[in-house]
Amino acid sequence: MRTTLLYLSCTLALCLLCALLLPSVPAAAQSAGQAGANPFAAARERTAGLTIYRLTFTVRARGTMADPQTRTPPADLVTLEEFAGVFVGQDVGLNYRTVDAIPLGLDRQRGLELLVVRGVTYALGPLPVSGATETRWYNLGKRPPPIQPPLQIRPALDRLAGQVDPARLRRLRFEQLDSKRCAVYRGGAPAVSAALIGVGRSITGERDRSVEQQLRALRLERAEYLAWVCDDGYIRQIQVTASGFQPSRPARRFGVEIQLRIQDIGSRTLRIGAPGDALVLPPTPTLNGIVAASGDIRQAPADDAPALAQVRAREMVQLLDRTEDS
């Protein structure tokens, strides 16, 4: 008996589509002197409290971290995740692309484009939402699900700097960045490992092992963590570079480059406007389900259609439509 999946979307898509951005409580800004002697720790907390800024975040990888399933993992860098956002108070404009887009019901190349203006969320279609099949802007309304937005500056900093021990960072040099004098702090393998665990992407493709467990079994040939802490007390850039291999399987190599960039801090020129022709989507009930057995998401409702991605057993999915035979 064949059951045809027309369209599945992980509940993570709801986070991306509807939760960006609920009002969040910004951390109180602190001066470097108020948070003790370590400028990185103070700058990390001060930067997390920003309300007006431009942010870019990219994760690029090669080898097993880029595609562990192929017999010969890619030797060139592959973009796994790319995010660009403008934040003006509670207003947001962002674009998010990821290799995980297909299971989320999104186009892998175009990704997800969102605007949040005066509490109203707009998204550029087509979307993994019933009734949003055209290439146009859709008004998703003022009441998204009450979940924490994953792509603001505090979560981004938590991923790359939240678990990094400031005591392990050493000042390397001074540089100019965005017309500011910045101290560049450097960390080695402990800081890199903390950042990779925070990012949470599998390095070896072993689904039954956490990133932390995978790192313990790897030999790092290169591990560099760089953070730019500027004279106004903000972190403006973090770069993480690592490469290595599995000693038990030396041919299984990986490399990764991660960058977080924060610009236009407090700029009065940043503006975000609502699209004038957005179609209002009526609220529809959400129907979720648990995947009983792993299977392919196919390009068309046929067993021989190309497989685009997979869903795994016990994974929570959102059901958007169904075939005539249910």
SERO-4910 file (N, C-alpha, C, O; in steps of 0.05 Angstrom, whole numbers):
BEGIN
 pado doro    nc1    nc2    nc3   cac1   cac2   cac3    cc1    cc2    cc3    oc1    oc2    oc3
  Met    A     17    -24      0      0      0      0     18     25      0     37     26     16
  Arg    A     12     43    -17     29     67    -19     15     91     -8     -7     98    -15
  Thr    A     29    104     10     19    129     21     35    152     10     60    152     12
  Thr    A     22    170     -3     36    192    -16     37    217      1     16    227     10
  Leu    A     61    226      6     64    252     21     64    274      1     82    275    -16
  Leu    A     45    292      2     46    315    -16     65    336     -5     82    348    -19
  Tyr    A     63    341     22     79    363     32     82    360     62     62    358     76
  Leu    A    106    360     71    111    359    100    130    383    107    147    391     92
  Ser    A    125    393    131    143    414    140    148    411    169    129    409    185
  Cys    A    173    411    177    180    408    205    170    431    221    166    453    211
  Thr    A    165    426    247    155    448    264    175    471    266    167    493    273
  Leu    A    200    466    259    220    488    259    212    509    239    218    533    244
  Ala    A    198    502    218    189    522    198    171    542    211    171    566    204
  Leu    A    155    533    230    137    552    245    154    573    260    147    596    261
  Cys    A    176    563    271    193    582    286    203    604    267    202    628    274
  Leu    A    211    596    242    223    615    224    201    633    212    206    656    207
  Leu    A    178    622    206    157    637    192    142    655    211    135    678    204
  Cys    A    136    646    235    116    660    251    128    672    277    116    690    288
  Ala    A    150    662    287    159    671    312    178    695    311    183    707    331
  Leu    A    187    702    287    205    725    284    188    750    278    179    753    255
  Leu    A    183    767    296    197    767    321    178    775    343    166    796    340
  Leu    A    176    760    364    160    769    386    177    788    403    202    787    402
  Pro    A    164    806    418    180    824    435    197    808    454    187    790    468
  Ser    A    222    814    455    240    801    474    251    822    493    252    846    487
  Val    A    259    813    516    270    831    536    299    835    532    314    816    537
  Pro    A    308    858    523    337    862    518    353    861    544    343    871    564
  Ala    A    377    850    542    394    851    566    403    879    571    408    895    553
  Ala    A    406    885    596    415    912    604    444    915    594    461    898    599
  Ala    A    449    938    582    475    944    572    494    949    595    487    961    615
  Gln    A    518    938    593    538    941    614    563    953    602    570    948    579
  Ser    A    577    969    618    603    978    609    623    957    616    618    939    632
  Ala    A    646    959    603    667    939    608    675    938    637    682    917    647
  Gly    A    675    961    650    683    962    678    663    949    696    671    938    717
  Gln    A    637    949    689    617    938    706    617    907    707    607    896    726
  Ala    A    627    894    687    626    865    685    653    852    692    657    829    685
  Gly    A    670    866    705    695    855    713    717    862    694    714    879    676
  Ala    A    740    849    697    764    857    682    764    846    653    778    857    636
  Asn    A    749    825    648    751    812    622    734    827    602    709    826    604
  Pro    A    745    840    581    729    855    562    711    838    545    690    848    536
  Phe    A    719    813    539    702    796    522    676    790    535    655    791    523
  Ala    A    677    782    560    652    776    575    634    800    576    610    797    573
  Ala    A    645    823    582    629    848    584    617    855    556    594    862    554
  Ala    A    634    853    535    624    860    508    603    840    498    585    848    484
  Arg    A    606    815    506    586    795    498    558    802    508    538    801    494
  Glu    A    557    810    533    531    817    545    521    844    535    497    847    530
  Arg    A    539    863    531    531    889    521    520    887    492    500    899    485
  Thr    A    534    871    476    525    868    448    498    853    446    482    860    429
  Ala    A    493    835    464    468    820    464    444    838    470    421    831    463
  Gly    A    449    862    481    427    880    487    421    900    465    405    918    469
  Leu    A    435    898    442    430    917    420    401    915    410    389    894    410
  Thr    A    391    938    401    364    939    389    364    949    360    345    944    346
  Ile    A    385    963    351    387    973    324    414    963    313    435    971    323
  Tyr    A    413    947    292    438    936    281    432    920    256    409    914    249
  Arg    A    453    913    241    452    895    218    469    870    225    491    873    236
  Leu    A    459    847    220    472    822    228    474    803    204    454    799    190
  Thr    A    497    791    200    500    769    181    514    745    196    531    749    213
  Phe    A    505    722    188    515    697    201    517    676    179    497    670    166
  Thr    A    541    664    176    545    644    156    560    620    167    577    623    184
  Val    A    552    596    158    566    571    164    573    558    138    555    551    123
  Arg    A    598    554    132    607    540    108    625    517    116    641    519    135
  Ala    A    622    494    102    637    470    110    645    454     85    634    458     64
  Arg    A    664    437     89    673    418     69    675    391     82    675    388    106
  Gly    A    678    370     65    682    343     76    658    332     89    635    338     80
  Thr    A    661    317    110    639    303    123    618    322    135    595    315    137
  Met    A    627    346    143    608    365    154    590    377    132    568    385    138
  Ala    A    600    377    108    584    388     85    564    367     75    541    374     70
  Asp    A    573    342     73    555    320     63    567    294     71    583    282     56
  Pro    A    559    283     95    571    258    104    561    234     90    573    212     93
  Gln    A    539    236     74    527    212     62    540    204     36    538    181     28
  Thr    A    554    222     23    566    215     -3    592    200      1    605    202     22
  Arg    A    598    183    -19    623    167    -17    647    185    -16    667    180     -2
  Thr    A    646    207    -32    668    226    -32    657    253    -24    647    268    -41
  Pro    A    659    260      2    648    286     11    661    309     -3    684    307    -11
  Pro    A    647    331     -7    657    354    -23    682    366    -11    685    370     13
  Ala    A    702    371    -29    727    383    -21    725    413    -19    741    426     -5
  Asp    A    706    425    -34    702    454    -33    682    462    -12    665    446     -4
  Leu    A    684    487     -3    666    496     18    637    498      7    632    507    -15
  Val    A    618    489     23    590    489     17    576    506     38    581    502     62
  Thr    A    559    525     30    544    541     49    522    525     61    503    517     47
  Leu    A    524    520     87    503    505    101    481    523    113    458    515    115
  Glu    A    489    547    119    470    565    132    479    594    127    502    600    129
  Glu    A    460    611    120    466    638    113    443    656    122    420    652    113
  Phe    A    448    675    139    428    692    150    437    721    148    459    728    155
  Ala    A    419    739    139    424    768    138    399    782    148    377    777    139
  Gly    A    403    799    168    379    812    180    385    841    188    408    848    195
  Val    A    364    857    186    365    885    196    345    887    218    322    879    215
  Phe    A    353    899    241    337    900    264    335    930    273    355    943    278
  Val    A    310    939    275    305    967    284    284    965    306    260    966    301
  Gly    A    293    963    331    274    959    352    260    932    349    274    911    347
  Gln    A    233    932    348    218    908    343    213    902    314    202    881    307
  Asp    A    221    921    296    218    916    267    242    901    256    265    906    265
  Val    A    237    883    238    258    865    228    254    860    198    232    858    188
  Gly    A    276    859    184    277    849    156    299    828    154    322    834    161
  Leu    A    293    804    144    313    784    144    310    764    120    288    762    109
  Asn    A    332    752    114    333    730     94    349    707    105    371    712    115
  Tyr    A    338    683    103    351    660    115    351    637     95    331    630     84
  Arg    A    375    626     90    378    604     72    393    581     86    411    587    102
  Thr    A    385    557     81    398    534     94    395    509     76    376    507     61
  Val    A    414    491     79    413    466     64    390    449     75    382    430     62
  Asp    A    379    456     98    357    441    110    330    452    100    309    445    112
  Ala    A    330    468     79    305    482     71    283    463     61    260    468     67
  Ile    A    291    442     47    270    425     34    253    412     55    228    412     52
  Pro    A    264    399     76    246    388     96    228    408    110    208    402    121
  Leu    A    237    434    109    221    455    121    200    465    102    183    482    109
  Gly    A    199    455     77    180    465     58    189    490     44    172    504     32
  Leu    A    214    497     44    224    521     32    242    515      8    253    493      6
  Asp    A    245    535     -9    263    532    -32    292    535    -22    298    554     -8
  Arg    A    309    517    -30    336    516    -20    352    540    -29    369    550    -14
  Gln    A    348    550    -53    363    573    -63    352    600    -53    367    618    -46
  Arg    A    325    602    -53    313    628    -45    311    631    -15    313    653     -5
  Gly    A    307    609     -1    305    610     28    280    623     38    259    621     26
  Leu    A    282    636     60    259    649     73    264    679     76    285    687     87
  Glu    A    246    695     67    248    724     69    225    735     86    201    730     79
  Leu    A    231    749    107    210    758    126    214    788    132    236    799    131
  Leu    A    191    800    138    190    827    149    172    827    173    151    814    173
  Val    A    180    841    194    162    845    217    161    875    222    181    887    229
  Val    A    137    887    217    134    916    218    110    922    237     88    913    231
  Arg    A    116    936    258     95    943    278     79    919    287     55    920    291
  Gly    A     94    898    292     82    874    303     69    855    283     61    833    290
  Val    A     67    863    257     56    846    237     78    832    221     97    844    213
  Thr    A     75    806    218     95    790    204     87    786    174     64    778    169
  Tyr    A    105    792    156    101    788    127    122    768    117    145    769    126
  Ala    A    114    751     99    133    731     88    129    730     58    107    731     48
  Leu    A    152    727     44    151    726     14    146    697      6    162    679     13
  Gly    A    125    692     -9    118    665    -17    133    656    -41    149    671    -53
  Pro    A    129    630    -49    112    611    -36    122    601     -9    146    601     -4
  Leu    A    103    593      8    110    586     35     98    558     42     79    550     29
  Pro    A    109    545     62     98    519     71     74    524     89     73    514    112
  Val    A     55    540     79     30    547     94      8    544     74     10    553     51
  Ser    A    -14    532     82    -37    529     64    -47    555     52    -51    574     67
  Gly    A    -49    557     26    -59    581     12    -37    600      4    -44    621     -7
  Ala    A    -12    594     10     10    613      3     28    601    -18     51    594    -13
  Thr    A     17    598    -43     31    584    -64     43    602    -85     58    593   -102
  Glu    A     38    629    -83     48    647   -104     73    661    -95     79    662    -71
  Thr    A     87    672   -115    111    688   -108    102    717   -103    102    734   -121
  Arg    A     94    722    -78     84    748    -70     86    750    -39     92    730    -26
  Trp    A     81    774    -29     82    777      0     56    769     13     34    774      2
  Tyr    A     58    756     36     35    747     51     36    760     79     57    762     92
  Asn    A     12    769     88      9    780    115      2    757    134    -20    746    132
  Leu    A     20    750    153     15    729    171      2    738    197     -4    722    215
  Gly    A     -2    764    200    -17    774    223      1    782    246     25    781    245
  Lys    A    -13    789    268      1    800    292      4    779    314     17    785    334
  Arg    A     -7    755    311     -6    736    332      7    710    324     -6    690    320
  Pro    A     34    711    321     48    686    316     48    668    340     43    678    362
  Pro    A     55    643    337     57    625    361     77    636    381     97    647    374
  Pro    A     72    632    407     89    643    428    114    627    432    117    613    452
  Ile    A    133    629    414    158    615    416    181    635    412    177    656    399
  Gln    A    204    628    422    227    646    422    239    648    394    246    628    382
  Pro    A    243    672    384    255    675    357    284    666    358    299    673    376
  Pro    A    293    650    338    319    638    339    341    655    326    365    647    327
  Leu    A    334    677    313    354    690    297    360    719    305    371    734    289
  Gln    A    354    727    329    362    753    339    391    752    348    404    731    347
  Ile    A    400    775    358    429    776    364    436    760    388    458    748    389
  Arg    A    419    759    409    426    743    432    429    713    426    449    701    433
  Pro    A    409    701    412    413    672    404    437    668    386    451    648    389
  Ala    A    443    687    368    466    684    351    492    685    368    510    669    363
  Leu    A    493    703    387    517    704    404    519    680    422    540    670    428
  Asp    A    496    670    431    496    646    448    508    622    433    522    606    445
  Arg    A    502    620    407    512    598    391    542    599    389    556    579    391
  Leu    A    553    623    384    582    625    378    598    633    402    623    628    402
  Ala    A    587    645    422    603    656    444    592    648    472    606    653    492
  Gly    A    568    637    473    556    632    499    571    613    516    571    616    541
  Gln    A    584    593    505    598    572    520    629    576    519    643    560    530
  Val    A    638    598    507    666    603    505    676    615    531    665    634    541
  Asp    A    697    603    542    709    613    567    727    637    561    747    634    548
  Pro    A    719    662    570    735    685    563    764    683    573    782    696    562
  Ala    A    768    668    595    795    665    606    814    651    586    839    654    589
  Arg    A    804    637    567    820    623    547    827    639    523    841    630    505
  Leu    A    817    664    522    822    682    499    845    700    506    847    710    528
  Arg    A    862    705    486    885    723    489    884    744    468    878    739    445
  Arg    A    891    769    476    891    791    456    914    786    437    937    782    445
  Leu    A    907    788    411    927    782    390    938    807    378    962    810    374
  Arg    A    920    826    371    928    851    358    905    871    359    884    865    370
  Phe    A    909    895    348    888    915    345    883    920    315    902    919    299
  Glu    A    858    924    308    850    929    280    828    950    280    814    954    299
  Gln    A    826    964    257    803    982    252    780    966    239    784    952    219
  Leu    A    757    969    250    733    956    238    709    975    242    703    983    264
  Asp    A    697    982    219    674   1001    220    682   1027    234    667   1039    250
  Ser    A    707   1036    228    718   1061    239    721   1060    269    722   1081    282
  Lys    A    723   1036    280    728   1033    309    754   1018    313    762   1001    297
  Arg    A    767   1025    335    792   1011    342    783    986    357    770    988    378
  Cys    A    791    962    347    782    937    359    805    920    367    825    917    352
  Ala    A    803    908    390    822    888    399    813    860    388    790    853    392
  Val    A    831    846    375    825    820    365    834    799    385    858    797    391
  Tyr    A    815    783    396    822    763    415    821    736    401    805    730    384
  Arg    A    841    719    409    844    693    397    841    670    417    851    672    439
  Gly    A    827    649    408    825    625    424    832    601    407    831    602    382
  Gly    A    838    578    420    845    554    406    824    533    406    800    540    404
  Ala    A    832    508    409    813    485    407    790    486    427    768    480    419
  Pro    A    795    494    452    772    495    471    750    514    462    726    508    464
  Ala    A    758    538    453    739    558    444    725    549    418    701    552    416
  Val    A    740    537    400    728    527    375    708    505    381    686    505    370
  Ser    A    715    487    398    697    465    405    672    475    418    650    466    411
  Ala    A    674    495    435    651    507    448    632    520    427    608    517    429
  Ala    A    644    533    407    628    546    386    615    525    369    591    528    362
  Leu    A    629    504    361    617    483    344    594    469    359    574    462    347
  Ile    A    597    465    385    575    453    400    551    472    401    528    463    399
  Gly    A    557    498    403    536    518    403    521    519    377    497    522    376
  Val    A    536    517    355    523    517    328    506    492    324    484    494    313
  Gly    A    516    470    334    499    446    335    497    430    310    480    412    308
  Arg    A    513    435    290    512    420    265    531    396    267    554    398    276
  Ser    A    521    373    257    537    348    258    562    352    242    562    364    220
  Ile    A    584    341    252    610    343    238    616    318    222    627    320    200
  Thr    A    609    295    233    615    270    220    590    257    208    593    237    193
  Gly    A    566    267    213    542    255    203    531    232    219    512    219    211
  Glu    A    543    227    242    534    205    260    510    215    276    513    230    295
  Arg    A    486    206    268    462    216    280    458    208    309    444    221    324
  Asp    A    471    186    317    468    175    344    488    187    364    489    179    387
  Arg    A    504    206    354    524    219    372    521    249    371    517    260    349
  Ser    A    523    261    394    522    290    395    547    303    383    567    289    379
  Val    A    545    329    378    569    343    367    592    341    387    615    337    379
  Glu    A    586    343    413    607    341    433    620    313    432    645    311    434
  Gln    A    605    292    429    616    265    427    632    262    401    653    250    401
  Gln    A    623    274    379    638    273    354    665    287    357    685    277    347
  Leu    A    665    310    370    690    324    373    711    309    389    735    310    384
  Arg    A    702    294    409    720    278    425    735    257    408    757    249    415
  Ala    A    722    248    387    733    227    370    749    238    346    759    223    330
  Leu    A    751    265    344    764    278    322    792    288    330    797    294    354
  Arg    A    809    290    311    835    304    315    834    330    299    832    330    275
  Leu    A    836    352    314    836    378    301    864    386    291    882    388    307
  Glu    A    866    391    266    891    400    254    894    431    256    915    442    259
  Arg    A    871    444    254    870    473    256    846    481    273    824    470    269
  Ala    A    850    499    291    828    508    308    834    537    316    851    542    333
  Glu    A    818    556    305    823    584    312    796    598    316    778    596    300
  Tyr    A    795    612    338    771    628    346    780    657    348    798    663    365
  Leu    A    768    675    333    776    703    333    751    720    340    730    716    328
  Ala    A    754    740    357    733    758    365    743    786    365    764    792    377
  Trp    A    728    804    352    735    832    350    719    848    371    695    852    368
  Val    A    733    856    393    720    872    414    729    901    411    753    907    413
  Cys    A    710    919    405    717    946    397    715    966    420    704    959    441
  Asp    A    727    989    416    730   1008    438    704   1020    448    704   1034    468
  Asp    A    682   1015    434    656   1024    445    642   1002    461    619   1005    469
  Gly    A    657    980    466    647    959    483    630    937    469    618    921    483
  Tyr    A    629    937    442    613    918    427    631    898    413    653    905    404
  Ile    A    621    874    410    633    854    392    623    859    364    598    859    360
  Arg    A    640    863    345    631    868    318    636    845    299    625    845    277
  Gln    A    652    826    307    657    803    289    667    780    305    683    783    324
  Ile    A    659    755    298    670    731    308    675    712    284    657    709    267
  Gln    A    698    700    283    705    681    262    715    655    275    731    656    293
  Val    A    705    633    265    713    607    275    723    590    251    708    588    231
  Thr    A    747    579    253    758    563    231    768    537    243    783    538    263
  Ala    A    761    515    231    771    489    242    773    469    219    758    471    199
  Ser    A    791    450    222    793    427    204    805    404    219    819    407    239
  Gly    A    799    380    209    810    356    223    800    331    210    790    331    187
  Phe    A    803    308    224    796    282    213    791    263    236    797    268    259
  Gln    A    780    240    229    775    218    248    800    200    247    805    187    227
  Pro    A    815    198    269    839    180    269    832    152    261    849    139    249
  Ser    A    809    141    268    802    114    260    796    112    230    797     90    219
  Arg    A    789    134    218    783    135    189    795    161    177    780    180    173
  Pro    A    821    161    173    835    186    165    824    199    140    827    224    136
  Ala    A    811    184    122    801    196     98    776    212    103    768    228     86
  Arg    A    763    208    126    739    223    133    748    250    146    751    252    170
  Arg    A    751    270    129    760    296    138    738    316    137    717    312    125
  Phe    A    742    338    152    722    360    152    737    387    154    760    388    163
  Gly    A    723    407    146    732    435    150    707    453    153    686    447    141
  Val    A    710    474    168    687    492    172    697    521    177    718    525    189
  Glu    A    682    539    166    687    568    170    661    581    178    641    578    164
  Ile    A    660    595    200    636    607    211    642    637    216    664    644    226
  Gln    A    624    654    208    628    683    213    602    695    223    580    691    212
  Leu    A    605    711    244    583    728    254    593    757    251    614    764    261
  Arg    A    577    774    238    585    802    233    562    820    242    539    816    235
  Ile    A    569    840    257    549    859    268    558    887    259    580    896    264
  Gln    A    540    901    244    546    927    233    524    947    238    502    940    248
  Asp    A    529    972    231    509    994    233    496    995    260    471    998    263
  Ile    A    512    992    281    501    992    308    490   1020    315    504   1040    314
  Gly    A    465   1020    322    451   1046    330    447   1065    306    440   1088    311
  Ser    A    449   1055    282    447   1073    258    419   1084    256    399   1070    258
  Arg    A    417   1110    250    391   1123    245    382   1120    216    359   1128    210
  Thr    A    398   1109    199    391   1106    171    377   1080    165    366   1076    144
  Leu    A    377   1061    184    364   1035    179    334   1039    180    323   1050    200
  Arg    A    320   1029    160    291   1032    158    279   1005    148    291    992    131
  Ile    A    256    998    158    242    974    149    213    982    145    199    991    163
  Gly    A    203    977    120    175    984    114    159    959    106    170    939     97
  Ala    A    133    961    110    115    939    103    110    938     73    107    959     61
  Pro    A    107    915     61    100    913     32     71    922     29     54    916     45
  Gly    A     66    937      7     40    948      3     19    929     -8     -5    935     -5
  Asp    A     27    907    -20      8    889    -33      6    862    -20      0    842    -34
  Ala    A     12    860      6     12    834     20    -16    823     22    -35    837     30
  Leu    A    -19    798     16    -45    784     18    -48    773     46    -31    759     56
  Val    A    -70    780     59    -75    770     86    -83    741     85   -102    733     71
  Leu    A    -69    724    100    -76    696    102    -94    692    126    -88    699    148
  Pro    A   -117    680    121   -135    674    143   -123    654    162   -109    636    153
  Pro    A   -128    656    188   -117    637    207   -129    609    202   -153    606    198
  Thr    A   -111    589    202   -120    562    197   -109    544    220    -87    550    230
  Pro    A   -123    524    228   -113    507    249    -89    491    240    -87    483    217
  Thr    A    -70    487    258    -46    472    252    -50    443    259    -58    436    281
  Leu    A    -44    425    239    -46    397    243    -18    385    243     -5    385    222
  Asn    A    -10    374    265     16    362    267     14    331    269     -7    320    275
  Gly    A     36    318    263     36    289    264     64    279    270     83    294    267
  Ile    A     66    254    278     92    241    284     97    222    261     80    205    255
  Val    A    121    223    250    129    205    228    132    177    240    147    173    258
  Ala    A    118    158    228    119    130    238    144    116    228    156    100    243
  Ala    A    153    121    204    176    108    193    191    128    174    178    144    161
  Ser    A    217    126    174    233    143    157    226    140    128    218    118    119
  Gly    A    227    162    113    221    160     84    230    185     69    239    204     81
  Asp    A    227    184     43    236    206     26    214    227     22    190    220     22
  Ile    A    223    252     19    205    273      9    211    275    -21    234    282    -28
  Arg    A    191    270    -38    196    268    -66    186    292    -81    169    307    -72
  Gln    A    198    296   -105    191    319   -121    163    318   -132    151    338   -137
  Ala    A    152    294   -135    125    290   -145    113    266   -130    128    249   -120
  Pro    A     87    263   -130     74    241   -116     75    215   -131     55    204   -140
  Ala    A    100    204   -134    104    179   -147    129    166   -135    148    179   -128
  Asp    A    128    139   -133    151    125   -121    177    129   -135    198    127   -123
  Asp    A    176    134   -161    201    137   -177    209    166   -180    228    171   -195
  Ala    A    195    185   -167    203    213   -169    228    218   -153    233    204   -133
  Pro    A    245    237   -162    270    243   -148    265    250   -118    246    265   -112
  Ala    A    282    239   -101    280    245    -72    295    271    -67    319    274    -74
  Leu    A    282    290    -53    294    316    -47    306    317    -19    326    331    -15
  Ala    A    294    303     -1    304    302     27    290    279     41    276    263     28
  Gln    A    295    277     67    283    255     82    270    265    108    278    286    119
  Val    A    251    250    117    241    254    144    248    228    160    249    206    149
  Arg    A    252    232    186    261    210    202    238    201    221    221    216    228
  Ala    A    239    176    229    220    165    247    219    181    273    240    189    283
  Arg    A    195    185    283    190    199    308    194    229    306    194    243    326
  Glu    A    198    239    282    201    268    277    173    281    276    155    271    263
  Met    A    171    304    289    146    319    289    144    335    263    163    349    255
  Val    A    122    333    248    118    347    223     91    362    224     73    355    239
  Gln    A     89    382    206     64    396    203     52    386    176     65    387    155
  Leu    A     27    379    176     13    369    152     -1    393    139    -18    406    152
  Leu    A      5    398    114     -6    421    101    -27    413     80    -45    430     74
  Asp    A    -27    390     70    -46    381     50    -46    351     49    -29    338     61
  Arg    A    -65    339     35    -66    310     34    -76    302      6    -89    317     -8
  Thr    A    -70    277     -1    -79    266    -27   -108    256    -24   -119    255     -2
  Glu    A   -120    249    -47   -148    240    -46   -151    215    -30   -172    210    -18
  Asp    A   -130    198    -29   -133    173    -14   -123    176     15   -119    157     29
  Ser    A   -119    202     23   -110    209     50    -82    199     57    -72    203     79
***
